[in-house]
């Protein structure tokens, strides 16, 4: 429901304690449950940050990031002729919209283009130089890399510059 765009919803992020504690054989399970609760709480904080409740806005109108990712996945699959390796640049995987775009693209690719394989994902925090350097690293590590998908709008030119500067123009 959170990824479906229900921005009226609010998820509590208070814990009420310092995690789950249990004696004996249940300690391992308790530790795993604590980690799951922490990840769920982190996801809720990311979701709530979209509207920064409480806010003075009358409403929020925005796009469906998961659907955007699926549309990009379809474009990638078609452009690659249904096969090839890709890397993904995500601004910040903790941000719901960036993670949702990645998930949408990968979901579509698995369904319709199973021979398009994600080989690596990196967060660059929308930093231009970091994106450039990360893409240069991708291009060195994966000589057959066919595409780089950037899930945010601030740094695609720096990913493209890395492709050109590495001599991979027309290949990646």
ZALOVEX-18330 format. One record per residue: residue in three letters; residue number from 1; x, y, z of N, C-alpha, C in turn. Coordinates in nm, 2 decimals, always signed. Layout:
residues N
r/k/n.X/n.Y/n.Z/ca.X/ca.Y/ca.Z/c.X/c.Y/c.Z
ala/NUM/X/Y/Z/X/Y/Z/X/Y/Z
...
***
This chain:
residues 172
r/k/n.X/n.Y/n.Z/ca.X/ca.Y/ca.Z/c.X/c.Y/c.Z
unk/1/+0.08/-0.12/+0.00/+0.00/+0.00/+0.00/+0.09/+0.13/+0.00
unk/2/+0.20/+0.12/+0.07/+0.29/+0.24/+0.07/+0.34/+0.27/-0.06
unk/3/+0.38/+0.17/-0.14/+0.44/+0.20/-0.27/+0.33/+0.22/-0.37
unk/4/+0.20/+0.21/-0.34/+0.09/+0.23/-0.43/+0.06/+0.38/-0.43
unk/5/+0.12/+0.46/-0.35/+0.10/+0.60/-0.36/+0.01/+0.66/-0.26
unk/6/-0.03/+0.58/-0.15/-0.12/+0.63/-0.05/-0.05/+0.73/+0.04
unk/7/-0.04/+0.85/+0.00/+0.04/+0.95/+0.08/-0.03/+1.01/+0.19
unk/8/-0.16/+0.96/+0.22/-0.23/+1.01/+0.33/-0.19/+0.92/+0.45
unk/9/-0.15/+0.80/+0.43/-0.12/+0.70/+0.53/+0.01/+0.75/+0.61
unk/10/+0.01/+0.71/+0.73/+0.13/+0.74/+0.81/+0.16/+0.61/+0.89
unk/11/+0.29/+0.58/+0.89/+0.34/+0.46/+0.96/+0.41/+0.50/+1.08
unk/12/+0.38/+0.45/+1.20/+0.45/+0.48/+1.32/+0.59/+0.43/+1.32
unk/13/+0.69/+0.51/+1.36/+0.83/+0.47/+1.36/+0.88/+0.46/+1.50
unk/14/+0.79/+0.47/+1.60/+0.84/+0.45/+1.74/+0.85/+0.30/+1.77
unk/15/+0.95/+0.27/+1.85/+0.98/+0.13/+1.88/+0.92/+0.08/+2.01
unk/16/+0.92/+0.17/+2.11/+0.87/+0.13/+2.24/+0.97/+0.05/+2.32
unk/17/+1.09/+0.03/+2.27/+1.20/-0.04/+2.34/+1.32/-0.04/+2.26
unk/18/+1.42/-0.12/+2.30/+1.54/-0.13/+2.23/+1.56/-0.26/+2.15
unk/19/+1.45/-0.31/+2.10/+1.45/-0.43/+2.02/+1.39/-0.55/+2.10
unk/20/+1.39/-0.66/+2.04/+1.34/-0.78/+2.10/+1.45/-0.86/+2.18
unk/21/+1.42/-0.89/+2.30/+1.51/-0.97/+2.38/+1.45/-1.10/+2.42
unk/22/+1.52/-1.21/+2.41/+1.46/-1.33/+2.45/+1.58/-1.42/+2.50
unk/23/+1.55/-1.51/+2.60/+1.65/-1.60/+2.65/+1.66/-1.73/+2.57
unk/24/+1.77/-1.80/+2.58/+1.79/-1.93/+2.53/+1.79/-1.94/+2.38
unk/25/+1.72/-2.04/+2.33/+1.73/-2.07/+2.18/+1.65/-1.97/+2.10
unk/26/+1.58/-1.88/+2.16/+1.50/-1.78/+2.08/+1.58/-1.66/+2.05
unk/27/+1.71/-1.65/+2.10/+1.79/-1.53/+2.08/+1.82/-1.50/+1.93
unk/28/+1.85/-1.60/+1.86/+1.88/-1.58/+1.71/+1.75/-1.53/+1.64
unk/29/+1.64/-1.59/+1.67/+1.51/-1.55/+1.61/+1.48/-1.41/+1.66
unk/30/+1.50/-1.38/+1.78/+1.48/-1.24/+1.83/+1.56/-1.14/+1.76
unk/31/+1.69/-1.17/+1.74/+1.78/-1.08/+1.67/+1.74/-1.05/+1.53
unk/32/+1.69/-1.16/+1.46/+1.65/-1.14/+1.32/+1.52/-1.06/+1.32
unk/33/+1.43/-1.08/+1.42/+1.31/-1.00/+1.42/+1.34/-0.85/+1.45
unk/34/+1.44/-0.83/+1.54/+1.48/-0.69/+1.56/+1.53/-0.62/+1.44
unk/35/+1.61/-0.70/+1.36/+1.67/-0.64/+1.24/+1.55/-0.61/+1.14
unk/36/+1.46/-0.70/+1.13/+1.34/-0.68/+1.04/+1.26/-0.56/+1.09
unk/37/+1.24/-0.55/+1.22/+1.17/-0.43/+1.27/+1.24/-0.30/+1.24
unk/38/+1.38/-0.31/+1.25/+1.46/-0.19/+1.22/+1.44/-0.15/+1.07
unk/39/+1.45/-0.25/+0.98/+1.44/-0.22/+0.84/+1.30/-0.17/+0.80
unk/40/+1.20/-0.23/+0.87/+1.06/-0.18/+0.85/+1.05/-0.03/+0.89
unk/41/+1.11/+0.00/+1.01/+1.10/+0.13/+1.06/+1.17/+0.23/+0.97
unk/42/+1.29/+0.19/+0.92/+1.37/+0.27/+0.82/+1.28/+0.30/+0.70
unk/43/+1.22/+0.20/+0.65/+1.13/+0.21/+0.53/+1.02/+0.31/+0.55
unk/44/+0.96/+0.30/+0.67/+0.85/+0.39/+0.71/+0.90/+0.53/+0.72
unk/45/+1.02/+0.55/+0.77/+1.07/+0.69/+0.78/+1.09/+0.74/+0.64
unk/46/+1.15/+0.66/+0.55/+1.17/+0.71/+0.41/+1.03/+0.74/+0.35
unk/47/+0.93/+0.66/+0.37/+0.80/+0.69/+0.31/+0.74/+0.82/+0.37
unk/48/+0.75/+0.83/+0.50/+0.69/+0.95/+0.56/+0.77/+1.08/+0.52
unk/49/+0.89/+1.07/+0.48/+0.97/+1.19/+0.44/+0.92/+1.24/+0.31
unk/50/+0.85/+1.17/+0.23/+0.80/+1.22/+0.10/+0.71/+1.34/+0.13
unk/51/+0.63/+1.34/+0.23/+0.54/+1.45/+0.26/+0.59/+1.53/+0.38
unk/52/+0.69/+1.48/+0.45/+0.74/+1.55/+0.57/+0.63/+1.60/+0.67
unk/53/+0.55/+1.50/+0.71/+0.43/+1.53/+0.80/+0.49/+1.59/+0.93
unk/54/+0.43/+1.69/+1.00/+0.32/+1.76/+0.94/+0.37/+1.87/+0.84
unk/55/+0.29/+1.89/+0.74/+0.33/+1.99/+0.64/+0.22/+2.09/+0.62
unk/56/+0.24/+2.19/+0.54/+0.14/+2.29/+0.52/+0.08/+2.28/+0.38
unk/57/+0.12/+2.17/+0.31/+0.06/+2.15/+0.18/-0.09/+2.11/+0.19
unk/58/-0.16/+2.15/+0.08/-0.30/+2.11/+0.07/-0.31/+1.97/+0.02
unk/59/-0.21/+1.94/-0.07/-0.21/+1.80/-0.13/-0.07/+1.78/-0.19
unk/60/-0.05/+1.65/-0.22/+0.07/+1.61/-0.29/+0.03/+1.55/-0.42
unk/61/+0.08/+1.59/-0.53/+0.05/+1.53/-0.66/+0.19/+1.49/-0.71
unk/62/+0.20/+1.36/-0.74/+0.33/+1.31/-0.79/+0.31/+1.19/-0.87
unk/63/+0.42/+1.15/-0.92/+0.41/+1.03/-1.01/+0.43/+0.90/-0.93
unk/64/+0.39/+0.79/-1.00/+0.41/+0.66/-0.94/+0.55/+0.61/-0.98
unk/65/+0.64/+0.61/-0.88/+0.78/+0.58/-0.91/+0.79/+0.43/-0.96
unk/66/+0.71/+0.34/-0.91/+0.72/+0.20/-0.95/+0.68/+0.19/-1.10
unk/67/+0.57/+0.26/-1.14/+0.53/+0.26/-1.28/+0.64/+0.33/-1.37
unk/68/+0.70/+0.43/-1.32/+0.81/+0.49/-1.39/+0.92/+0.39/-1.42
unk/69/+0.96/+0.32/-1.31/+1.06/+0.22/-1.33/+1.02/+0.11/-1.43
unk/70/+0.90/+0.07/-1.42/+0.85/-0.03/-1.52/+0.86/+0.02/-1.66
unk/71/+0.82/+0.15/-1.68/+0.83/+0.21/-1.81/+0.98/+0.21/-1.86
unk/72/+1.07/+0.24/-1.77/+1.21/+0.24/-1.80/+1.26/+0.10/-1.83
unk/73/+1.21/+0.00/-1.76/+1.25/-0.14/-1.78/+1.21/-0.18/-1.92
unk/74/+1.08/-0.14/-1.96/+1.04/-0.18/-2.09/+1.13/-0.12/-2.20
unk/75/+1.16/+0.01/-2.18/+1.25/+0.08/-2.28/+1.39/+0.01/-2.28
unk/76/+1.44/-0.02/-2.17/+1.57/-0.09/-2.17/+1.56/-0.22/-2.24
unk/77/+1.46/-0.30/-2.20/+1.45/-0.44/-2.26/+1.44/-0.43/-2.42
unk/78/+1.36/-0.33/-2.47/+1.34/-0.32/-2.61/+1.47/-0.27/-2.68
unk/79/+1.54/-0.17/-2.62/+1.66/-0.11/-2.67/+1.77/-0.22/-2.68
unk/80/+1.77/-0.31/-2.58/+1.88/-0.41/-2.58/+1.84/-0.53/-2.66
unk/81/+1.72/-0.53/-2.72/+1.68/-0.65/-2.80/+1.66/-0.77/-2.71
unk/82/+1.63/-0.75/-2.58/+1.59/-0.85/-2.49/+1.70/-0.92/-2.42
unk/83/+1.82/-0.88/-2.44/+1.93/-0.94/-2.37/+2.05/-0.85/-2.34
unk/84/+2.12/-0.88/-2.24/+2.24/-0.80/-2.21/+2.25/-0.77/-2.06
unk/85/+2.36/-0.72/-2.02/+2.38/-0.68/-1.88/+2.37/-0.53/-1.86
unk/86/+2.31/-0.50/-1.74/+2.29/-0.36/-1.71/+2.34/-0.33/-1.57
unk/87/+2.38/-0.20/-1.54/+2.41/-0.15/-1.41/+2.30/-0.04/-1.38
unk/88/+2.28/-0.02/-1.25/+2.18/+0.08/-1.21/+2.24/+0.17/-1.11
unk/89/+2.22/+0.30/-1.14/+2.26/+0.41/-1.05/+2.13/+0.45/-0.98
unk/90/+2.14/+0.45/-0.84/+2.03/+0.50/-0.76/+2.08/+0.61/-0.68
unk/91/+2.00/+0.72/-0.67/+2.04/+0.83/-0.59/+2.07/+0.79/-0.45
unk/92/+1.97/+0.72/-0.39/+1.98/+0.68/-0.25/+1.87/+0.57/-0.23
unk/93/+1.92/+0.44/-0.21/+1.83/+0.33/-0.19/+1.73/+0.35/-0.07
unk/94/+1.77/+0.44/+0.02/+1.68/+0.46/+0.13/+1.56/+0.55/+0.10
unk/95/+1.57/+0.61/-0.02/+1.45/+0.70/-0.06/+1.35/+0.61/-0.14
unk/96/+1.23/+0.62/-0.10/+1.13/+0.53/-0.15/+1.12/+0.55/-0.30
unk/97/+1.12/+0.67/-0.36/+1.10/+0.69/-0.50/+1.22/+0.62/-0.58
unk/98/+1.34/+0.64/-0.53/+1.45/+0.58/-0.61/+1.45/+0.43/-0.60
unk/99/+1.42/+0.37/-0.48/+1.41/+0.23/-0.47/+1.30/+0.17/-0.55
unk/100/+1.19/+0.24/-0.55/+1.07/+0.20/-0.63/+1.09/+0.20/-0.78
unk/101/+1.16/+0.29/-0.83/+1.20/+0.29/-0.97/+1.28/+0.17/-1.01
unk/102/+1.38/+0.15/-0.92/+1.47/+0.03/-0.95/+1.39/-0.10/-0.94
unk/103/+1.30/-0.11/-0.84/+1.22/-0.23/-0.83/+1.12/-0.25/-0.95
unk/104/+1.07/-0.14/-0.99/+0.98/-0.14/-1.11/+1.05/-0.19/-1.23
unk/105/+1.17/-0.14/-1.26/+1.24/-0.17/-1.38/+1.28/-0.32/-1.37
unk/106/+1.33/-0.36/-1.26/+1.38/-0.50/-1.24/+1.26/-0.60/-1.25
unk/107/+1.14/-0.56/-1.20/+1.02/-0.64/-1.21/+0.98/-0.66/-1.35
unk/108/+0.98/-0.55/-1.43/+0.94/-0.56/-1.57/+1.04/-0.65/-1.65
unk/109/+1.17/-0.62/-1.62/+1.27/-0.70/-1.69/+1.26/-0.85/-1.67
unk/110/+1.24/-0.88/-1.54/+1.22/-1.03/-1.51/+1.10/-1.09/-1.58
unk/111/+0.99/-1.01/-1.59/+0.87/-1.06/-1.65/+0.88/-1.08/-1.80
unk/112/+0.93/-0.97/-1.87/+0.93/-0.96/-2.01/+1.06/-0.99/-2.08
unk/113/+1.17/-0.96/-2.01/+1.31/-0.97/-2.07/+1.40/-1.04/-1.98
unk/114/+1.38/-1.17/-1.95/+1.46/-1.24/-1.85/+1.61/-1.25/-1.88
unk/115/+1.65/-1.22/-2.01/+1.79/-1.23/-2.05/+1.86/-1.09/-2.03
unk/116/+1.79/-0.99/-1.98/+1.85/-0.87/-1.94/+1.88/-0.88/-1.79
unk/117/+2.01/-0.88/-1.76/+2.05/-0.91/-1.62/+2.12/-0.79/-1.56
unk/118/+2.07/-0.76/-1.44/+2.14/-0.65/-1.36/+2.26/-0.71/-1.29
unk/119/+2.38/-0.65/-1.32/+2.50/-0.70/-1.26/+2.55/-0.62/-1.14
unk/120/+2.50/-0.50/-1.13/+2.54/-0.42/-1.01/+2.45/-0.29/-1.00
unk/121/+2.43/-0.26/-0.87/+2.36/-0.13/-0.84/+2.44/-0.05/-0.74
unk/122/+2.45/+0.08/-0.76/+2.52/+0.16/-0.67/+2.44/+0.29/-0.64
unk/123/+2.45/+0.33/-0.51/+2.40/+0.46/-0.47/+2.50/+0.57/-0.49
unk/124/+2.47/+0.68/-0.55/+2.57/+0.79/-0.57/+2.52/+0.92/-0.50
unk/125/+2.41/+0.91/-0.44/+2.35/+1.03/-0.36/+2.34/+1.15/-0.45
unk/126/+2.31/+1.13/-0.58/+2.29/+1.24/-0.67/+2.41/+1.33/-0.69
unk/127/+2.53/+1.28/-0.66/+2.65/+1.36/-0.67/+2.71/+1.33/-0.81
unk/128/+2.74/+1.44/-0.88/+2.78/+1.43/-1.02/+2.91/+1.35/-1.04
unk/129/+3.01/+1.39/-0.96/+3.14/+1.33/-0.97/+3.14/+1.18/-0.93
unk/130/+3.06/+1.15/-0.82/+3.05/+1.01/-0.78/+2.98/+0.93/-0.88
unk/131/+2.88/+0.99/-0.95/+2.81/+0.91/-1.06/+2.91/+0.88/-1.17
unk/132/+2.98/+0.99/-1.21/+3.08/+0.97/-1.32/+3.18/+0.86/-1.28
unk/133/+3.24/+0.87/-1.16/+3.34/+0.77/-1.12/+3.28/+0.63/-1.11
unk/134/+3.16/+0.62/-1.06/+3.09/+0.49/-1.04/+3.07/+0.43/-1.18
unk/135/+3.03/+0.51/-1.27/+3.00/+0.46/-1.41/+3.13/+0.41/-1.47
unk/136/+3.24/+0.49/-1.45/+3.37/+0.45/-1.51/+3.41/+0.32/-1.45
unk/137/+3.38/+0.30/-1.32/+3.41/+0.17/-1.26/+3.33/+0.05/-1.32
unk/138/+3.20/+0.08/-1.34/+3.11/-0.02/-1.40/+3.17/-0.06/-1.54
unk/139/+3.21/+0.04/-1.62/+3.25/+0.01/-1.75/+3.39/-0.06/-1.76
unk/140/+3.47/-0.04/-1.66/+3.59/-0.12/-1.65/+3.57/-0.26/-1.60
unk/141/+3.48/-0.28/-1.50/+3.45/-0.41/-1.45/+3.37/-0.50/-1.54
unk/142/+3.28/-0.44/-1.62/+3.19/-0.52/-1.71/+3.21/-0.47/-1.86
unk/143/+3.31/-0.54/-1.92/+3.34/-0.50/-2.06/+3.22/-0.52/-2.16
unk/144/+3.13/-0.60/-2.12/+3.01/-0.63/-2.21/+2.89/-0.55/-2.16
unk/145/+2.90/-0.46/-2.07/+2.79/-0.38/-2.02/+2.71/-0.32/-2.13
unk/146/+2.58/-0.34/-2.14/+2.50/-0.29/-2.24/+2.42/-0.16/-2.21
unk/147/+2.40/-0.14/-2.08/+2.32/-0.02/-2.04/+2.35/+0.02/-1.90
unk/148/+2.33/+0.15/-1.87/+2.33/+0.20/-1.73/+2.20/+0.28/-1.71
unk/149/+2.13/+0.24/-1.62/+2.00/+0.30/-1.58/+2.02/+0.39/-1.46
unk/150/+1.99/+0.52/-1.47/+2.00/+0.61/-1.36/+1.86/+0.65/-1.32
unk/151/+1.83/+0.62/-1.19/+1.69/+0.63/-1.14/+1.65/+0.77/-1.10
unk/152/+1.74/+0.87/-1.11/+1.71/+1.01/-1.07/+1.75/+1.10/-1.18
unk/153/+1.71/+1.22/-1.18/+1.73/+1.31/-1.29/+1.84/+1.41/-1.28
unk/154/+1.92/+1.41/-1.18/+2.03/+1.50/-1.16/+2.16/+1.46/-1.23
unk/155/+2.19/+1.34/-1.24/+2.32/+1.30/-1.29/+2.33/+1.22/-1.42
unk/156/+2.22/+1.19/-1.49/+2.24/+1.11/-1.61/+2.35/+1.17/-1.71
unk/157/+2.36/+1.30/-1.72/+2.47/+1.35/-1.81/+2.61/+1.30/-1.77
unk/158/+2.63/+1.28/-1.64/+2.76/+1.24/-1.60/+2.78/+1.09/-1.62
unk/159/+2.68/+1.01/-1.62/+2.68/+0.87/-1.66/+2.71/+0.86/-1.81
unk/160/+2.65/+0.95/-1.89/+2.67/+0.95/-2.03/+2.81/+0.99/-2.06
unk/161/+2.86/+1.09/-1.99/+3.00/+1.14/-2.01/+3.10/+1.02/-1.98
unk/162/+3.07/+0.94/-1.88/+3.16/+0.83/-1.85/+3.16/+0.73/-1.97
unk/163/+3.04/+0.71/-2.03/+3.03/+0.62/-2.14/+3.12/+0.67/-2.26
unk/164/+3.10/+0.80/-2.29/+3.18/+0.86/-2.40/+3.33/+0.86/-2.37
unk/165/+3.36/+0.90/-2.25/+3.51/+0.91/-2.21/+3.58/+0.78/-2.21
unk/166/+3.50/+0.67/-2.19/+3.56/+0.54/-2.18/+3.57/+0.47/-2.32
unk/167/+3.52/+0.54/-2.42/+3.52/+0.49/-2.56/+3.41/+0.39/-2.58
unk/168/+3.31/+0.39/-2.50/+3.20/+0.28/-2.51/+3.07/+0.34/-2.58
unk/169/+3.09/+0.46/-2.64/+2.97/+0.52/-2.70/+2.93/+0.43/-2.82
unk/170/+2.80/+0.40/-2.82/+2.74/+0.31/-2.92/+2.75/+0.17/-2.88
unk/171/+2.82/+0.14/-2.78/+2.83/+0.00/-2.73/+2.75/-0.02/-2.60
unk/172/+2.75/+0.09/-2.51/+2.68/+0.09/-2.38/+2.58/+0.20/-2.39
***
